[in-house]
Amino acid sequence: KMSLRDALCSSAPVFLFGTVPAMEGTEKAKIQQQAQKFSAKMRELAADGYIVYDIQEEKGRTNDPRPFPFRRMSDPVEYAAMLKEASGKDSVVYKCVAEHVGEPFAEWTTRTKRVHGVDCLNLVG
């Protein structure tokens, strides 16, 4: 079977379904349950993999007040790893990098691949 990374580089269509990780502070066991539940729903839809979105506040984007308070999400890479464990399918992780530079970002990218096995990223911002 072709990896998601190879499939994305090929000319064949690739079907991905998007999701977001749980709110920051959610217990790991509950996040794993969410990953299993999402994976079970996707089994019937012939998904080749997933997109896990990174939700950031992006204060500098607009001066308009938020309609509701911002709540941070848990690490999208950790959630992508949980989805792979639950489904056997890889994810593309969207990561907002506008405010992430230097050594912390370099550490995140290293951990992304080495610890969580995620090698499909879409860096935005």
Secondary structure, DSSP 8 states (H G I E B T S, - for coil): ---HHHHHHSSS---EEEE---BTT--HHHHHHHHHHHHHHHGGGT-SEEEE------GGG-SS--SS----B--HHHHHHHHHHHHS--EEEEEE-TT--HHHHHHHHHHHHHTT----EEEE-
